[in-house]
């Protein structure tokens, strides 16, 4: 989803960091869709970077910037250990080794999408930039390993890597999914469409969010940031906003009135509550902010971004 | 070296955690030596765990306890990126996956030798148990990845892992080597044998040490410790003592008099100084100590351990 939005944004902008884009290659395990017309060549490739030799081929055009977003997500990585390690660890390593063995001094900027799942309990209420990585899922473990590899390969001059730990993306467009985090988006997205949404946790649950638009902004900023400014620390927690579910709902009320709020049905789910309890609640993303990474300043802004980007600026269920 | 000393200790003790040892298999890429007679069967195997299928075979006897000490060391891992990742990352993963696929509920205790090289600058003067892992070498990166894998596989019930971050081992027996850390041992070992030793750094350089005997003690304690007591944190910084080079030399004087001290020749080496400057100087290894891991209380004790274990209790160059 973030990859698609990134491609759309690149097509719209036509440039990156003030330089015109000459070529974009989109690779995915399913046929990638490039829905926006672009002023530059766009190739779409069906490829699995976790297969030997594929990375080398994908890199044959020697792109200046590589966005590495490919991943088996949290739920699947937990359910299928082999597949998670194959894609999230081997895939990342094969990509980095593809760069290492490309020769001719090729050392592109690599933007690696990491995740706040690299952090696990026990956690302070507000997590600083020096927090140790103690993942409590296989997905978080694989992302933490990716960060270590990226940092080591950068230190050795093989590439110029930046890893960005994305907040939970909210409001995620599309259909409700079964991810434990799904309700954070559902309770905004469905009511704005006049549909009921289930809230499985208490209103005082706090979490860390940024919009899909902000996530794309992080990726673009990471693509063009001066690597020297990062020093040795190549992986950063991205900014976001920390809100409770109650604050999410209050923002929905301010933006769209009482009607959508009435469509949120409270249906406590012990399993979801237990999973969520171990998640980070808030960060002090000082280092990233000082480097110019910017997210929304309020959850109202996140809802407005969703309405603008996904609902063409209109709230289907209009404020009464 | 630590592996050999561990095997000798097991042979001498004949038991581990109060249980008699029935069988010991020693695997190494070169023919392992078992010099001590043992009351149990000892197999020696020449094997490279980083080769596919080897781990499975090594584990065919389903040992209750697996000590994983195999590693390409710091200097070689830095000089040969592929070899370092192959042995230190792939080897570890193949071993863990060999256990995962062994079937029949096999989930042994795995003791993984990690290293304080998982820590890199910037570092506080005293490093606590919550310090983030920010390795500045490929060796440290590979050890940090090993810790993450061990922790994840333990969380998933595949094995019962404990990772121990060993201090710099001092006094290391044998010949002087070219490792940047070699002088910490050299300035004790050579003078005690009536030979000159070169000190390439100023006397105020501080570092973190434990004896080979203490390192073997850590491994044995880790082998039999109740895993539940560790909680989610499966990798621990081992205790040690933090001393300056001046304090090392003062201890040598107390133990063996002025003659050996006179054999230490100061020959500053900018390269060694620069490498050492980024190394940890001291730890508060509170968690490990609370779990019963114990090291020497003074550098005098470390020298005495060397004299007892390597010099048959006699100082060749006797105190005047």
Interface residues (C-beta under 8 A of the other chain):
Chain A: X81 X85 X93 X100 X120 X121 X130 X131 X132 X133 X134 X135 X136 X138 X141 X144 X145 X148 X149 X151 X152 X155 X156 X232 X233
Chain B: X81 X85 X93 X100 X120 X121 X130 X131 X132 X133 X134 X135 X136 X138 X141 X144 X145 X148 X149 X151 X152 X155 X156 X232 X233
